[in-house]
Amino acid sequence: MTLWNPESDAALDFLFEEPSGDPVADLGRGLDLLRQVQRGERPGLLRFYRPDPTLAFGQRDVRMAGYEQAVAASTAHGFAPVVRKAGGRAAAYHRGTLIVDHIEPHSEAILGHQRRFEVFGELYAQALRRLGVQARVGAIPGEYCPGDFSVHGLPTDLSRSAVPVKLVGTAQRVIAGAWLFSSVFVIEDSAPIRAVLDAVYQAMDLEMDPSTAGAADDMVPGVNVEDFIDALLSEYRQHTTVNELV
């Protein structure tokens, strides 16, 4: 058994993908892989990709009075607007972020729903600590797309931010026989993300403190996505085997 799946300690296949140029298709790819795992066509896997600039709205955002203005603001900032099926409020990502889809078969997938948020929050915080980031699990006041198991970074004497910033947002999709745990890690270049989120949240009249939108390299200057990929895979390999795919 693994920390996140009491039914299995099977190895995970590792899949690194380039963005397709279609943010909607990239978002839907995770759900396609989830169905393949559910049907037994693939084993459990980790899918990593660095997305093109995208503003992912939640289902509740679509019903907001200012949603159309928020879509326009997203587009004006160069972020393609999409609507995701899992997760809460609007979140932004670009090539300085990493999206991880962790997908596994599970006969009673819904039973471990809450436990997975706890386990992965701590695992992801530990991966950031490998790079010197003072990462903690839990929401911070005023954060965008708030969640109890967000991962945030605390400032140090070297940090470019004087306040805690959100670094990881997580969401989960559960179907009969499999689950998808999807996470966005903000590693580099937080300024465009902060700007677009501020504009989008103002358009929808939602409270959000722009200073909470940061990146790992705000906490530890010089950290990059490639370093974080290595750190995250090393952390996963403390708990299971990860097989690289060609």
Summary of the structure (lengths in Angstrom):
residues: 246
radius of gyration: 17.1
end to end distance: 26.5
largest distance: 50.2
contacts: 867
relative contact order: 0.20
helix: 34%
strand: 26%
